[in-house]
Amino acid sequence: METPLIEFRGITKRFGEKTILDKADLSIYENQITTIIGKSGSGKSVLIKHIIGLLSPDEGSILFRGMPVNKMKKKEWEGYRSQISYMFQNNALFDSMTVFENIALPLRQTTNLKKKEIEKKVMSRIEQMELTDAFRKYPAELSGGMQKRVALARALVTDPAIVLFDEPTTSQDPVRRNIILSMIAHYRKKFGFTAVLISHDIPDVFFISDRILLLWEGKIAFNGSYEEFSRLKHPMIDEFLKSIEGLRDELTGLLSKEMFKSRYAITLGSGRADTSVTAVLFSFNLNFLSDLFRPQAAIEILKSIGENLNNYFGPLGGFSARHSREEILTILPHLGLEKAGELLDDFAQRLEKNSLPEIHELIRDKIEAEGCFEIFVNAGITEGSSSDEIEQIIKRADMNKKRIAKYLCGKESDSK
């Protein structure tokens, strides 16, 4: 069995008579994005401060790669601490310093590197994060998104194994929130660090998270994937999901997963054998935008396609939700495959002739693409009945997926 990168065993933390963490157990695994969720004041920040060493537990032990942190020698502890970086909620950039100076600060404070070595490492990160045109500027001269990128570059300049993010998307609108989360996911993959996030941004954060930790009344009530989280029957999880079930996916305007499942259950809740639906699983190729370091463009595409789905299928009784970062599942109640197929063909034609060209105009100033780039839309269609779980329908629809629309270099494609 894989050894966790970081493990809490029976961690208890009290402040006066108030117990914040109560024999909490958790596991964080290497090269994953782990998101800590829970109600306000539940102790999420206290938990993350134990990881970085800003707080020590009253009881229990914290292990790094299987070794108890409290038994480390000074050199071992310094080695552990040097592998952790922290991205603050408000970026915490110094207004009196340039972008270069802000990013160089951790190297100047925590290493014995020479001036030229620091300059080389900082400029390398600046180029990788596409900040070359801004490195002489001051934070006040940058957009909010650029400031986030500078803060992340500073967090990554020491080549950390672990990066802690404390509410990285606080007070951001839905588009900007998704851009920041996509940026974290992209650079985590590019640089290979382990990410630990504290976030209230449900459901957006679920689409980038490998593992979810639910902190509830001082304990870790759940530790696993979101799919496991949504299926598990537990009073604490049920209460938490009920508290968010009214939320829509603010980015696309589609239903949240919880509302989607509730609507699906109601639609097929009669239990009659003749109760049926048609399901369509849409997917989009947005990876090329990550390669171009333009997550904002990917978010704009997803937002626009979500709006198109709502506008077309909503008046027909259809309802949709994001299944993953680049997939949307649409349910068409009381429609057979033939009629649903006709509607899908019509939607695909409108998408290719009108919507994708409009999307291209929307994003072309947000990406760097001197050559060609393509937007593909695939869809799989299948029937569902009252005996089917959503996961079964998704699997069948995924097996039937084919390309329904394509947009190439700002020109319509004749082939699909």
C-alpha positions as CSV (number, residue, x, y, z in Angstrom):
1,M,0.0,0.0,0.0
2,E,1.3,3.5,-0.9
3,T,2.8,5.4,1.9
4,P,1.1,8.9,2.3
5,L,3.4,11.9,1.7
6,I,1.8,13.5,4.8
7,E,-0.2,11.7,7.4
8,F,-2.0,12.9,10.5
9,R,-2.6,10.3,13.3
10,G,-5.0,11.3,16.0
11,I,-4.1,15.0,15.9
12,T,-5.8,17.1,18.6
13,K,-5.5,20.8,18.9
14,R,-7.1,23.0,21.6
15,F,-7.2,26.7,22.1
16,G,-8.2,27.2,25.7
17,E,-11.3,25.1,26.4
18,K,-12.2,24.9,22.7
19,T,-11.1,21.8,20.7
20,I,-10.5,22.6,17.1
21,L,-9.1,19.3,15.9
22,D,-10.3,16.2,17.7
23,K,-8.2,13.1,17.0
24,A,-8.1,13.9,13.3
25,D,-6.7,11.3,10.9
26,L,-5.8,12.1,7.3
27,S,-3.6,11.1,4.4
28,I,-2.2,13.3,1.6
29,Y,-0.6,11.5,-1.3
30,E,2.2,12.6,-3.6
31,N,1.6,14.3,-6.9
32,Q,-2.1,14.8,-6.2
33,I,-4.4,17.8,-5.6
34,T,-6.1,17.4,-2.2
35,T,-8.8,19.8,-1.3
36,I,-9.9,20.4,2.3
37,I,-13.5,21.5,2.6
38,G,-15.8,22.2,5.6
39,K,-17.9,24.9,7.2
40,S,-16.5,28.2,8.1
41,G,-14.6,28.0,11.4
42,S,-14.3,24.3,11.2
43,G,-10.5,24.4,11.6
44,K,-9.3,24.1,8.0
45,S,-6.6,26.8,8.5
46,V,-5.6,25.3,11.8
47,L,-5.1,22.0,10.0
48,I,-3.0,23.4,7.2
49,K,-0.8,25.4,9.7
50,H,0.1,22.0,11.3
51,I,1.3,20.8,7.9
52,I,3.6,23.8,7.5
53,G,4.8,23.7,11.1
54,L,3.3,27.0,12.2
55,L,1.3,25.0,14.9
56,S,2.1,21.9,16.8
57,P,-0.5,19.4,18.0
58,D,-1.4,18.9,21.6
59,E,-1.8,15.2,20.9
60,G,-1.1,12.8,18.1
61,S,1.6,12.7,15.4
62,I,2.3,14.1,12.0
63,L,4.3,11.9,9.6
64,F,6.2,12.9,6.4
65,R,7.0,10.0,4.2
66,G,6.3,7.7,7.2
67,M,8.7,9.5,9.5
68,P,7.2,11.3,12.6
69,V,7.9,15.1,12.3
70,N,8.3,15.5,16.0
71,K,11.2,13.0,16.1
72,M,13.1,14.7,13.3
73,K,16.5,16.1,14.1
74,K,17.1,19.8,13.4
75,K,18.6,19.2,9.9
76,E,15.8,16.7,9.0
77,W,13.1,19.2,10.1
78,E,14.7,22.0,8.1
79,G,14.8,19.6,5.1
80,Y,11.1,18.9,5.5
81,R,10.2,22.5,6.0
82,S,12.2,23.6,2.9
83,Q,10.1,21.3,0.8
84,I,6.8,23.2,1.6
85,S,5.7,26.4,0.0
86,Y,2.7,28.5,0.8
87,M,0.5,30.7,-1.5
88,F,-1.4,33.2,0.6
89,Q,-5.0,34.0,0.2
90,N,-4.4,37.6,-0.8
91,N,-1.2,36.9,-2.8
92,A,0.9,38.9,-0.2
93,L,3.0,40.6,-2.8
94,F,5.2,43.5,-1.7
95,D,4.1,46.6,-3.5
96,S,7.5,48.2,-3.2
97,M,9.2,45.3,-5.0
98,T,9.1,44.5,-8.7
99,V,7.8,41.1,-10.0
100,F,11.4,39.9,-10.1
101,E,12.2,41.0,-6.6
102,N,9.0,39.4,-5.2
103,I,9.8,36.1,-6.8
104,A,13.4,36.2,-5.7
105,L,12.6,36.9,-2.1
106,P,12.3,33.3,-0.8
107,L,15.7,32.4,-2.4
108,R,17.4,35.4,-0.9
109,Q,15.9,34.7,2.6
110,T,16.2,30.9,2.8
111,T,19.2,29.9,0.6
112,N,22.9,30.6,0.3
113,L,22.7,30.9,-3.5
114,K,24.9,33.5,-5.2
115,K,23.3,36.5,-6.9
116,K,23.8,35.0,-10.4
117,E,22.3,31.7,-9.4
118,I,19.3,33.4,-7.9
119,E,18.8,35.5,-11.0
120,K,19.0,32.4,-13.2
121,K,16.4,30.5,-11.2
122,V,14.0,33.5,-11.0
123,M,14.2,34.2,-14.7
124,S,13.6,30.6,-15.4
125,R,10.4,30.7,-13.4
126,I,9.4,34.0,-15.0
127,E,9.7,32.5,-18.5
128,Q,7.9,29.3,-17.5
129,M,5.0,31.4,-16.0
130,E,4.9,33.7,-19.0
131,L,5.8,36.8,-17.0
132,T,8.7,38.0,-19.1
133,D,7.0,41.2,-20.1
134,A,6.1,42.0,-16.5
135,F,9.2,41.2,-14.5
136,R,10.3,44.8,-14.1
137,K,6.7,46.0,-13.2
138,Y,5.2,46.4,-9.7
139,P,2.2,44.4,-8.5
140,A,-0.1,47.5,-8.7
141,E,0.6,47.6,-12.4
142,L,-0.7,44.0,-13.0
143,S,-4.1,42.5,-13.4
144,G,-5.5,40.3,-10.7
145,G,-4.8,37.2,-12.7
146,M,-1.2,38.3,-13.3
147,Q,-0.7,38.9,-9.6
148,K,-1.9,35.4,-8.9
149,R,0.6,34.1,-11.4
150,V,3.4,36.0,-9.7
151,A,2.4,34.7,-6.3
152,L,2.5,31.2,-7.7
153,A,5.9,31.7,-9.3
154,R,7.2,32.9,-6.0
155,A,5.8,29.8,-4.3
156,L,7.4,27.6,-6.9
157,V,10.8,29.2,-7.2
158,T,12.3,27.1,-4.4
159,D,11.2,23.9,-6.2
160,P,8.9,22.7,-3.4
161,A,7.5,19.2,-3.1
162,I,4.3,20.6,-1.5
163,V,2.4,23.8,-2.1
164,L,-0.3,24.9,0.3
165,F,-3.1,27.1,-1.1
166,D,-5.2,29.0,1.5
167,E,-8.5,30.0,-0.3
168,P,-6.7,30.9,-3.6
169,T,-10.0,32.0,-5.3
170,T,-11.6,34.1,-2.5
171,S,-13.7,37.0,-3.8
172,Q,-13.3,36.1,-7.4
173,D,-16.1,35.9,-10.0
174,P,-16.9,32.5,-11.5
175,V,-14.7,32.9,-14.6
176,R,-11.7,34.2,-12.7
177,R,-12.2,31.5,-10.1
178,N,-12.1,28.7,-12.7
179,I,-9.1,30.3,-14.3
180,I,-7.1,30.3,-11.1
181,L,-8.1,26.6,-10.3
182,S,-7.1,25.6,-13.9
183,M,-3.8,27.4,-13.5
184,I,-3.1,25.5,-10.3
185,A,-4.0,22.2,-12.0
186,H,-1.9,23.0,-15.1
187,Y,1.2,24.0,-13.2
188,R,0.9,21.2,-10.7
189,K,1.1,18.8,-13.7
190,K,3.9,20.8,-15.3
191,F,6.2,21.1,-12.2
192,G,5.1,17.9,-10.4
193,F,4.4,19.3,-6.9
194,T,1.7,18.1,-4.5
195,A,-1.0,20.6,-3.9
196,V,-3.2,21.0,-0.8
197,L,-6.0,23.5,-1.1
198,I,-8.5,25.1,1.4
199,S,-11.5,26.1,-0.6
200,H,-15.2,27.0,-0.3
201,D,-15.6,27.1,-4.0
202,I,-18.0,24.2,-4.6
203,P,-18.5,22.7,-7.1
204,D,-15.7,24.3,-9.1
205,V,-12.8,23.0,-7.0
206,F,-14.1,19.4,-7.3
207,F,-13.2,19.4,-11.0
208,I,-9.4,19.7,-10.3
209,S,-9.2,17.7,-7.1
210,D,-7.9,14.1,-6.9
211,R,-9.0,13.8,-3.2
212,I,-11.5,15.6,-1.0
213,L,-11.1,15.9,2.8
214,L,-14.2,16.9,4.7
215,L,-13.4,18.4,8.1
216,W,-16.4,18.1,10.3
217,E,-16.6,18.8,14.1
218,G,-12.8,18.5,14.4
219,K,-12.5,15.1,12.6
220,I,-11.9,14.1,9.0
221,A,-15.3,12.7,8.1
222,F,-14.2,11.7,4.6
223,N,-11.0,11.3,2.7
224,G,-11.3,10.1,-1.0
225,S,-12.4,11.1,-4.5
226,Y,-15.4,13.3,-5.2
227,E,-17.3,10.4,-6.8
228,E,-16.8,8.4,-3.7
229,F,-17.8,11.4,-1.6
230,S,-21.1,11.9,-3.5
231,R,-22.0,8.2,-3.2
232,L,-21.2,7.6,0.4
233,K,-24.1,7.5,2.8
234,H,-23.1,9.2,6.0
235,P,-25.1,11.7,8.1
236,M,-22.3,14.3,8.1
237,I,-21.8,14.1,4.3
238,D,-25.5,14.1,3.7
239,E,-25.9,17.3,5.8
240,F,-22.9,18.9,4.0
241,L,-24.3,18.1,0.5
242,K,-27.7,19.4,1.5
243,S,-26.1,22.7,2.5
244,I,-24.8,23.1,-1.1
245,E,-27.4,21.3,-3.2
246,G,-29.1,24.6,-4.2
247,L,-25.9,25.8,-5.8
248,R,-25.6,26.0,-9.6
249,D,-22.4,25.7,-11.5
250,E,-21.9,29.5,-11.7
251,L,-19.5,29.3,-14.6
252,T,-21.8,27.5,-17.0
253,G,-25.2,28.2,-15.4
254,L,-25.7,24.4,-15.4
255,L,-27.1,22.5,-12.5
256,S,-24.7,21.5,-9.7
257,K,-24.0,17.7,-9.5
258,E,-26.3,17.5,-6.5
259,M,-29.2,19.3,-8.1
260,F,-28.6,17.3,-11.2
261,K,-28.9,14.0,-9.4
262,S,-32.0,15.2,-7.5
263,R,-33.6,16.2,-10.8
264,Y,-32.6,12.9,-12.4
265,A,-34.1,10.9,-9.5
266,I,-37.4,12.9,-9.7
267,T,-37.6,12.4,-13.5
268,L,-37.3,8.6,-13.2
269,G,-38.8,8.4,-9.7
270,S,-42.1,6.9,-10.9
271,G,-40.5,3.4,-11.1
272,R,-42.6,2.5,-14.1
273,A,-40.9,0.3,-16.6
274,D,-41.8,2.7,-19.5
275,T,-40.1,5.7,-17.8
276,S,-37.1,6.5,-20.0
277,V,-34.7,9.3,-20.9
278,T,-32.1,9.9,-23.4
279,A,-28.7,11.0,-22.2
280,V,-26.0,12.9,-24.2
281,L,-22.4,13.1,-22.9
282,F,-20.5,16.0,-24.4
283,S,-16.7,16.4,-24.3
284,F,-14.4,19.1,-25.5
285,N,-10.7,19.2,-26.4
286,L,-9.3,22.0,-24.2
287,N,-5.8,20.6,-23.6
288,F,-4.3,22.6,-26.4
289,L,-5.2,25.7,-24.5
290,S,-3.3,24.5,-21.4
291,D,-0.3,23.9,-23.7
292,L,-0.6,27.5,-24.7
293,F,-0.8,28.7,-21.1
294,R,-4.2,30.2,-21.7
295,P,-6.5,28.6,-19.2
296,Q,-8.8,31.7,-19.5
297,A,-9.6,30.7,-23.0
298,A,-10.5,27.2,-22.0
299,I,-12.8,28.6,-19.3
300,E,-14.5,30.9,-21.8
301,I,-15.1,28.0,-24.2
302,L,-16.6,25.9,-21.5
303,K,-18.8,28.8,-20.3
304,S,-20.1,29.5,-23.8
305,I,-20.8,25.9,-24.6
306,G,-22.7,25.5,-21.3
307,E,-24.8,28.5,-22.2
308,N,-25.5,27.1,-25.6
309,L,-26.6,23.8,-24.1
310,N,-28.9,25.5,-21.7
311,N,-30.4,27.8,-24.3
312,Y,-31.1,24.9,-26.8
313,F,-32.1,22.0,-24.6
314,G,-33.5,23.8,-21.6
315,P,-36.8,24.9,-23.3
316,L,-37.2,21.2,-24.4
317,G,-37.1,20.0,-20.7
318,G,-33.4,19.0,-20.8
319,F,-31.1,19.6,-17.9
320,S,-27.3,19.4,-17.7
321,A,-24.3,19.3,-15.3
322,R,-20.6,19.3,-15.7
323,H,-19.4,15.7,-15.2
324,S,-15.7,16.6,-15.3
325,R,-13.6,19.6,-16.3
326,E,-14.2,18.9,-20.0
327,E,-17.4,16.9,-20.0
328,I,-21.1,17.9,-19.7
329,L,-23.9,15.4,-19.3
330,T,-27.4,16.3,-20.6
331,I,-30.6,14.4,-19.8
332,L,-33.5,14.7,-22.2
333,P,-36.6,13.3,-20.5
334,H,-39.2,11.3,-22.3
335,L,-37.4,11.4,-25.6
336,G,-36.5,8.3,-27.6
337,L,-33.1,7.9,-29.3
338,E,-34.4,8.8,-32.8
339,K,-35.9,12.2,-31.8
340,A,-33.0,13.0,-29.5
341,G,-30.6,12.1,-32.3
342,E,-32.3,14.6,-34.6
343,L,-32.1,17.3,-32.0
344,L,-28.4,16.5,-31.4
345,D,-27.7,16.8,-35.1
346,D,-29.5,20.2,-35.3
347,F,-27.6,21.4,-32.2
348,A,-24.3,20.2,-33.7
349,Q,-24.9,22.1,-36.9
350,R,-25.7,25.3,-35.0
351,L,-22.7,24.8,-32.9
352,E,-20.3,24.4,-35.8
353,K,-21.8,27.2,-38.0
354,N,-22.5,29.8,-35.4
355,S,-21.4,29.1,-31.8
356,L,-17.8,27.9,-32.4
357,P,-17.0,30.8,-34.7
358,E,-18.3,33.2,-32.1
359,I,-16.2,31.4,-29.4
360,H,-13.2,31.8,-31.7
361,E,-13.7,35.5,-31.8
362,L,-14.1,35.6,-28.0
363,I,-10.8,33.8,-27.3
364,R,-8.4,34.6,-30.1
365,D,-7.0,37.6,-28.3
366,K,-6.5,35.5,-25.1
367,I,-4.2,32.9,-26.7
368,E,-0.9,32.8,-28.5
369,A,-1.4,30.6,-31.6
370,E,0.5,31.6,-34.6
371,G,-0.3,28.3,-36.3
372,C,-3.5,26.4,-36.4
373,F,-5.6,25.4,-33.4
374,E,-8.7,23.3,-33.2
375,I,-11.8,23.0,-31.1
376,F,-13.5,19.6,-31.1
377,V,-16.8,18.7,-29.7
378,N,-17.7,15.1,-29.2
379,A,-21.0,13.5,-28.0
380,G,-22.2,10.1,-27.1
381,I,-25.9,9.3,-26.9
382,T,-27.7,6.5,-25.1
383,E,-31.0,5.6,-23.5
384,G,-31.7,5.4,-19.8
385,S,-34.4,3.8,-17.8
386,S,-35.6,3.9,-14.2
387,S,-33.3,1.0,-13.3
388,D,-30.1,2.8,-14.4
389,E,-27.8,4.7,-12.2
390,I,-26.2,7.9,-13.6
391,E,-22.8,6.2,-13.7
392,Q,-24.1,3.4,-15.9
393,I,-25.6,5.9,-18.4
394,I,-22.3,7.8,-18.5
395,K,-20.4,4.7,-19.3
396,R,-22.7,3.7,-22.2
397,A,-22.8,7.3,-23.6
398,D,-19.0,7.5,-23.4
399,M,-18.7,4.3,-25.5
400,N,-20.9,5.8,-28.2
401,K,-19.0,9.2,-28.4
402,K,-18.2,10.6,-31.8
403,R,-17.2,14.0,-33.1
404,I,-20.2,16.2,-33.8
405,A,-18.5,19.6,-34.5
406,K,-15.0,20.9,-35.3
407,Y,-13.6,24.3,-35.7
408,L,-10.1,24.7,-37.3
409,C,-8.0,27.9,-37.3
410,G,-11.0,30.1,-37.3
411,K,-12.6,28.3,-40.3
412,E,-15.5,25.9,-40.5
413,S,-14.6,22.3,-41.1
414,D,-16.3,20.3,-43.8
415,S,-15.5,17.0,-42.1
416,K,-16.5,15.6,-38.8
